[in-house]
């Protein structure tokens, strides 16, 4: 039986929501191994002069815990 953990991260991008989600996984993978899924919990954008200038996501990252022994 595998055990999984879930962490919640916030990431941004100036390009798109998709890029913000990619950034969430990329940054999480620097300290977390065995990532198996990402769930986008929330999306938001920053608007200036009637244009979106920043995209943000709150993501839940799921990863497997390796058994010892």
TORTORMI-130133 format. One record per atom (N, C-alpha, C): atom name; residue in three letters; x, y, z; residue number from 1. Coordinates in Angstrom, 1 decimal. Example, Ala and Ser with C-alpha at 12.3 -4.5 7.8 and 13.67 -1.06 7.14 Angstrom:
2
site=N; code=ALA; X=13.2; Y=-5.7; Z=7.8; pos=1
site=CA; code=ALA; X=12.3; Y=-4.5; Z=7.8; pos=1
site=C; code=ALA; X=13.2; Y=-3.3; Z=7.8; pos=1
site=N; code=SER; X=12.8; Y=-2.2; Z=7.1; pos=2
site=CA; code=SER; X=13.7; Y=-1.1; Z=7.1; pos=2
site=C; code=SER; X=12.9; Y=0.0; Z=7.9; pos=2
***
This chain:
69
site=N; code=UNK; X=0.8; Y=-1.2; Z=0.0; pos=1
site=CA; code=UNK; X=0.0; Y=0.0; Z=0.0; pos=1
site=C; code=UNK; X=0.9; Y=1.2; Z=0.0; pos=1
site=N; code=UNK; X=0.6; Y=2.2; Z=-0.9; pos=2
site=CA; code=UNK; X=1.3; Y=3.4; Z=-0.9; pos=2
site=C; code=UNK; X=0.7; Y=4.5; Z=0.0; pos=2
site=N; code=UNK; X=1.5; Y=5.3; Z=0.5; pos=3
site=CA; code=UNK; X=1.0; Y=6.5; Z=1.3; pos=3
site=C; code=UNK; X=1.4; Y=7.7; Z=0.5; pos=3
site=N; code=UNK; X=0.4; Y=8.6; Z=0.4; pos=4
site=CA; code=UNK; X=0.6; Y=9.9; Z=-0.3; pos=4
site=C; code=UNK; X=0.4; Y=11.0; Z=0.7; pos=4
site=N; code=UNK; X=1.1; Y=12.1; Z=0.4; pos=5
site=CA; code=UNK; X=0.9; Y=13.4; Z=1.1; pos=5
site=C; code=UNK; X=0.5; Y=14.5; Z=0.1; pos=5
site=N; code=UNK; X=-0.1; Y=15.5; Z=0.6; pos=6
site=CA; code=UNK; X=-0.6; Y=16.6; Z=-0.2; pos=6
site=C; code=UNK; X=-0.1; Y=17.9; Z=0.5; pos=6
site=N; code=UNK; X=0.5; Y=18.7; Z=-0.4; pos=7
site=CA; code=UNK; X=0.9; Y=20.1; Z=0.1; pos=7
site=C; code=UNK; X=0.2; Y=21.1; Z=-0.8; pos=7
site=N; code=UNK; X=0.0; Y=22.3; Z=-0.3; pos=8
site=CA; code=UNK; X=-0.6; Y=23.3; Z=-1.0; pos=8
site=C; code=UNK; X=0.4; Y=24.4; Z=-1.3; pos=8
site=N; code=UNK; X=0.5; Y=24.8; Z=-2.6; pos=9
site=CA; code=UNK; X=1.5; Y=25.8; Z=-3.0; pos=9
site=C; code=UNK; X=0.8; Y=26.9; Z=-3.8; pos=9
site=N; code=UNK; X=1.3; Y=28.1; Z=-3.8; pos=10
site=CA; code=UNK; X=0.8; Y=29.2; Z=-4.6; pos=10
site=C; code=UNK; X=1.9; Y=29.6; Z=-5.6; pos=10
site=N; code=UNK; X=1.5; Y=29.7; Z=-6.9; pos=11
site=CA; code=UNK; X=2.5; Y=30.1; Z=-7.9; pos=11
site=C; code=UNK; X=1.9; Y=31.1; Z=-8.9; pos=11
site=N; code=UNK; X=2.8; Y=31.8; Z=-9.5; pos=12
site=CA; code=UNK; X=2.4; Y=32.9; Z=-10.4; pos=12
site=C; code=UNK; X=3.1; Y=32.8; Z=-11.8; pos=12
site=N; code=UNK; X=2.6; Y=33.5; Z=-12.7; pos=13
site=CA; code=UNK; X=3.2; Y=33.6; Z=-14.1; pos=13
site=C; code=UNK; X=2.7; Y=34.9; Z=-14.7; pos=13
site=N; code=UNK; X=3.5; Y=35.5; Z=-15.6; pos=14
site=CA; code=UNK; X=3.1; Y=36.6; Z=-16.4; pos=14
site=C; code=UNK; X=2.5; Y=36.2; Z=-17.7; pos=14
site=N; code=UNK; X=2.6; Y=34.8; Z=-18.0; pos=15
site=CA; code=UNK; X=2.2; Y=34.3; Z=-19.3; pos=15
site=C; code=UNK; X=0.7; Y=33.8; Z=-19.3; pos=15
site=N; code=UNK; X=0.4; Y=32.8; Z=-18.4; pos=16
site=CA; code=UNK; X=-0.9; Y=32.1; Z=-18.4; pos=16
site=C; code=UNK; X=-1.1; Y=31.4; Z=-17.1; pos=16
site=N; code=UNK; X=-2.4; Y=30.9; Z=-17.0; pos=17
site=CA; code=UNK; X=-2.7; Y=30.0; Z=-15.8; pos=17
site=C; code=UNK; X=-2.0; Y=28.7; Z=-16.0; pos=17
site=N; code=UNK; X=-1.9; Y=28.2; Z=-17.2; pos=18
site=CA; code=UNK; X=-1.2; Y=27.0; Z=-17.4; pos=18
site=C; code=UNK; X=0.3; Y=27.1; Z=-17.0; pos=18
site=N; code=UNK; X=0.9; Y=28.2; Z=-17.3; pos=19
site=CA; code=UNK; X=2.3; Y=28.4; Z=-17.0; pos=19
site=C; code=UNK; X=2.5; Y=28.5; Z=-15.4; pos=19
site=N; code=UNK; X=1.5; Y=29.1; Z=-14.8; pos=20
site=CA; code=UNK; X=1.5; Y=29.2; Z=-13.3; pos=20
site=C; code=UNK; X=1.4; Y=27.9; Z=-12.7; pos=20
site=N; code=UNK; X=0.6; Y=27.0; Z=-13.3; pos=21
site=CA; code=UNK; X=0.5; Y=25.6; Z=-12.8; pos=21
site=C; code=UNK; X=1.8; Y=24.9; Z=-13.0; pos=21
site=N; code=UNK; X=2.4; Y=25.0; Z=-14.1; pos=22
site=CA; code=UNK; X=3.7; Y=24.4; Z=-14.4; pos=22
site=C; code=UNK; X=4.8; Y=24.9; Z=-13.4; pos=22
site=N; code=UNK; X=4.7; Y=26.2; Z=-13.1; pos=23
site=CA; code=UNK; X=5.7; Y=26.7; Z=-12.1; pos=23
site=C; code=UNK; X=5.4; Y=26.1; Z=-10.7; pos=23
site=N; code=UNK; X=4.2; Y=25.9; Z=-10.4; pos=24
site=CA; code=UNK; X=3.9; Y=25.3; Z=-9.1; pos=24
site=C; code=UNK; X=4.6; Y=23.9; Z=-9.0; pos=24
site=N; code=UNK; X=4.4; Y=23.1; Z=-10.0; pos=25
site=CA; code=UNK; X=5.0; Y=21.8; Z=-10.0; pos=25
site=C; code=UNK; X=6.5; Y=21.8; Z=-10.0; pos=25
site=N; code=UNK; X=7.1; Y=22.7; Z=-10.9; pos=26
site=CA; code=UNK; X=8.5; Y=22.9; Z=-11.0; pos=26
site=C; code=UNK; X=9.2; Y=23.3; Z=-9.7; pos=26
site=N; code=UNK; X=8.6; Y=24.2; Z=-9.0; pos=27
site=CA; code=UNK; X=9.2; Y=24.7; Z=-7.8; pos=27
site=C; code=UNK; X=9.0; Y=23.6; Z=-6.7; pos=27
site=N; code=UNK; X=7.9; Y=23.0; Z=-6.6; pos=28
site=CA; code=UNK; X=7.7; Y=21.9; Z=-5.6; pos=28
site=C; code=UNK; X=8.6; Y=20.8; Z=-5.8; pos=28
site=N; code=UNK; X=8.9; Y=20.5; Z=-7.1; pos=29
site=CA; code=UNK; X=9.8; Y=19.3; Z=-7.3; pos=29
site=C; code=UNK; X=11.3; Y=19.6; Z=-6.9; pos=29
site=N; code=UNK; X=11.6; Y=20.8; Z=-6.5; pos=30
site=CA; code=UNK; X=12.9; Y=21.1; Z=-6.0; pos=30
site=C; code=UNK; X=13.1; Y=20.6; Z=-4.6; pos=30
site=N; code=UNK; X=12.1; Y=20.4; Z=-3.9; pos=31
site=CA; code=UNK; X=12.2; Y=19.9; Z=-2.5; pos=31
site=C; code=UNK; X=11.3; Y=18.7; Z=-2.3; pos=31
site=N; code=UNK; X=10.5; Y=18.3; Z=-3.2; pos=32
site=CA; code=UNK; X=9.6; Y=17.1; Z=-3.0; pos=32
site=C; code=UNK; X=9.8; Y=16.2; Z=-4.2; pos=32
site=N; code=UNK; X=10.0; Y=14.9; Z=-3.8; pos=33
site=CA; code=UNK; X=10.2; Y=13.9; Z=-4.9; pos=33
site=C; code=UNK; X=8.9; Y=13.0; Z=-5.0; pos=33
site=N; code=UNK; X=8.8; Y=12.3; Z=-6.1; pos=34
site=CA; code=UNK; X=7.7; Y=11.4; Z=-6.4; pos=34
site=C; code=UNK; X=6.3; Y=12.1; Z=-6.5; pos=34
site=N; code=UNK; X=6.3; Y=13.3; Z=-7.2; pos=35
site=CA; code=UNK; X=5.0; Y=13.9; Z=-7.4; pos=35
site=C; code=UNK; X=4.2; Y=13.1; Z=-8.4; pos=35
site=N; code=UNK; X=2.9; Y=12.9; Z=-8.0; pos=36
site=CA; code=UNK; X=2.1; Y=12.1; Z=-8.9; pos=36
site=C; code=UNK; X=0.9; Y=12.9; Z=-9.5; pos=36
site=N; code=UNK; X=0.5; Y=14.0; Z=-8.9; pos=37
site=CA; code=UNK; X=-0.6; Y=14.8; Z=-9.4; pos=37
site=C; code=UNK; X=-0.6; Y=16.2; Z=-8.9; pos=37
site=N; code=UNK; X=-1.4; Y=17.0; Z=-9.6; pos=38
site=CA; code=UNK; X=-1.6; Y=18.4; Z=-9.2; pos=38
site=C; code=UNK; X=-3.0; Y=18.7; Z=-9.4; pos=38
site=N; code=UNK; X=-3.6; Y=19.4; Z=-8.4; pos=39
site=CA; code=UNK; X=-5.0; Y=19.8; Z=-8.4; pos=39
site=C; code=UNK; X=-5.1; Y=21.3; Z=-8.3; pos=39
site=N; code=UNK; X=-5.6; Y=22.0; Z=-9.2; pos=40
site=CA; code=UNK; X=-5.7; Y=23.5; Z=-9.2; pos=40
site=C; code=UNK; X=-6.9; Y=23.8; Z=-8.4; pos=40
site=N; code=UNK; X=-6.7; Y=24.3; Z=-7.2; pos=41
site=CA; code=UNK; X=-7.8; Y=24.6; Z=-6.3; pos=41
site=C; code=UNK; X=-8.4; Y=26.0; Z=-6.6; pos=41
site=N; code=UNK; X=-7.6; Y=27.0; Z=-7.0; pos=42
site=CA; code=UNK; X=-8.1; Y=28.3; Z=-7.2; pos=42
site=C; code=UNK; X=-7.2; Y=29.0; Z=-8.2; pos=42
site=N; code=UNK; X=-7.8; Y=29.9; Z=-9.0; pos=43
site=CA; code=UNK; X=-7.1; Y=30.7; Z=-10.0; pos=43
site=C; code=UNK; X=-7.5; Y=32.2; Z=-9.8; pos=43
site=N; code=UNK; X=-6.5; Y=33.0; Z=-10.0; pos=44
site=CA; code=UNK; X=-6.8; Y=34.5; Z=-9.9; pos=44
site=C; code=UNK; X=-5.8; Y=35.2; Z=-10.8; pos=44
site=N; code=UNK; X=-6.2; Y=36.5; Z=-11.1; pos=45
site=CA; code=UNK; X=-5.4; Y=37.3; Z=-11.9; pos=45
site=C; code=UNK; X=-5.3; Y=38.7; Z=-11.4; pos=45
site=N; code=UNK; X=-4.1; Y=39.3; Z=-11.7; pos=46
site=CA; code=UNK; X=-3.9; Y=40.7; Z=-11.3; pos=46
site=C; code=UNK; X=-4.2; Y=41.6; Z=-12.6; pos=46
site=N; code=UNK; X=-5.0; Y=42.6; Z=-12.5; pos=47
site=CA; code=UNK; X=-5.3; Y=43.4; Z=-13.6; pos=47
site=C; code=UNK; X=-4.8; Y=44.8; Z=-13.4; pos=47
site=N; code=UNK; X=-4.2; Y=45.4; Z=-14.5; pos=48
site=CA; code=UNK; X=-3.7; Y=46.7; Z=-14.6; pos=48
site=C; code=UNK; X=-4.1; Y=47.3; Z=-15.9; pos=48
site=N; code=UNK; X=-4.7; Y=48.5; Z=-15.9; pos=49
site=CA; code=UNK; X=-5.1; Y=49.2; Z=-17.2; pos=49
site=C; code=UNK; X=-5.9; Y=48.3; Z=-18.0; pos=49
site=N; code=UNK; X=-6.9; Y=47.6; Z=-17.4; pos=50
site=CA; code=UNK; X=-7.8; Y=46.7; Z=-18.1; pos=50
site=C; code=UNK; X=-7.2; Y=45.5; Z=-18.8; pos=50
site=N; code=UNK; X=-6.0; Y=45.1; Z=-18.4; pos=51
site=CA; code=UNK; X=-5.4; Y=43.9; Z=-18.9; pos=51
site=C; code=UNK; X=-4.8; Y=43.1; Z=-17.8; pos=51
site=N; code=UNK; X=-4.9; Y=41.7; Z=-18.0; pos=52
site=CA; code=UNK; X=-4.3; Y=40.8; Z=-17.0; pos=52
site=C; code=UNK; X=-2.8; Y=40.9; Z=-17.1; pos=52
site=N; code=UNK; X=-2.1; Y=41.2; Z=-16.0; pos=53
site=CA; code=UNK; X=-0.6; Y=41.3; Z=-16.0; pos=53
site=C; code=UNK; X=0.0; Y=40.1; Z=-15.2; pos=53
site=N; code=UNK; X=-0.8; Y=39.4; Z=-14.5; pos=54
site=CA; code=UNK; X=-0.2; Y=38.3; Z=-13.7; pos=54
site=C; code=UNK; X=-1.3; Y=37.3; Z=-13.4; pos=54
site=N; code=UNK; X=-0.9; Y=36.0; Z=-13.6; pos=55
site=CA; code=UNK; X=-1.8; Y=34.9; Z=-13.4; pos=55
site=C; code=UNK; X=-1.4; Y=34.1; Z=-12.2; pos=55
site=N; code=UNK; X=-2.3; Y=33.7; Z=-11.3; pos=56
site=CA; code=UNK; X=-1.9; Y=33.0; Z=-10.1; pos=56
site=C; code=UNK; X=-2.8; Y=31.7; Z=-9.9; pos=56
site=N; code=UNK; X=-2.2; Y=30.7; Z=-9.3; pos=57
site=CA; code=UNK; X=-2.9; Y=29.5; Z=-9.0; pos=57
site=C; code=UNK; X=-2.5; Y=29.1; Z=-7.5; pos=57
site=N; code=UNK; X=-3.5; Y=28.5; Z=-6.9; pos=58
site=CA; code=UNK; X=-3.3; Y=27.8; Z=-5.7; pos=58
site=C; code=UNK; X=-3.4; Y=26.3; Z=-6.0; pos=58
site=N; code=UNK; X=-2.4; Y=25.5; Z=-5.8; pos=59
site=CA; code=UNK; X=-2.3; Y=24.2; Z=-6.3; pos=59
site=C; code=UNK; X=-2.1; Y=23.2; Z=-5.1; pos=59
site=N; code=UNK; X=-2.7; Y=22.0; Z=-5.2; pos=60
site=CA; code=UNK; X=-2.5; Y=21.0; Z=-4.3; pos=60
site=C; code=UNK; X=-1.6; Y=19.9; Z=-5.0; pos=60
site=N; code=UNK; X=-0.4; Y=19.7; Z=-4.5; pos=61
site=CA; code=UNK; X=0.5; Y=18.8; Z=-5.1; pos=61
site=C; code=UNK; X=0.5; Y=17.5; Z=-4.3; pos=61
site=N; code=UNK; X=0.3; Y=16.4; Z=-4.9; pos=62
site=CA; code=UNK; X=0.3; Y=15.1; Z=-4.3; pos=62
site=C; code=UNK; X=1.5; Y=14.3; Z=-4.7; pos=62
site=N; code=UNK; X=2.1; Y=13.7; Z=-3.6; pos=63
site=CA; code=UNK; X=3.4; Y=12.9; Z=-3.9; pos=63
site=C; code=UNK; X=3.4; Y=11.7; Z=-3.0; pos=63
site=N; code=UNK; X=4.0; Y=10.6; Z=-3.5; pos=64
site=CA; code=UNK; X=4.2; Y=9.4; Z=-2.8; pos=64
site=C; code=UNK; X=5.3; Y=9.4; Z=-1.7; pos=64
site=N; code=UNK; X=5.0; Y=8.8; Z=-0.6; pos=65
site=CA; code=UNK; X=6.0; Y=8.6; Z=0.4; pos=65
site=C; code=UNK; X=6.7; Y=7.3; Z=0.2; pos=65
site=N; code=UNK; X=8.0; Y=7.2; Z=0.1; pos=66
site=CA; code=UNK; X=8.7; Y=6.0; Z=-0.1; pos=66
site=C; code=UNK; X=8.8; Y=5.2; Z=1.3; pos=66
site=N; code=UNK; X=8.5; Y=4.0; Z=1.2; pos=67
site=CA; code=UNK; X=8.6; Y=3.1; Z=2.4; pos=67
site=C; code=UNK; X=10.0; Y=2.8; Z=2.6; pos=67
site=N; code=UNK; X=10.4; Y=2.8; Z=3.9; pos=68
site=CA; code=UNK; X=11.8; Y=2.5; Z=4.3; pos=68
site=C; code=UNK; X=11.8; Y=1.0; Z=4.6; pos=68
site=N; code=UNK; X=12.9; Y=0.4; Z=4.3; pos=69
site=CA; code=UNK; X=13.1; Y=-1.0; Z=4.7; pos=69
site=C; code=UNK; X=12.8; Y=-1.9; Z=3.6; pos=69
***
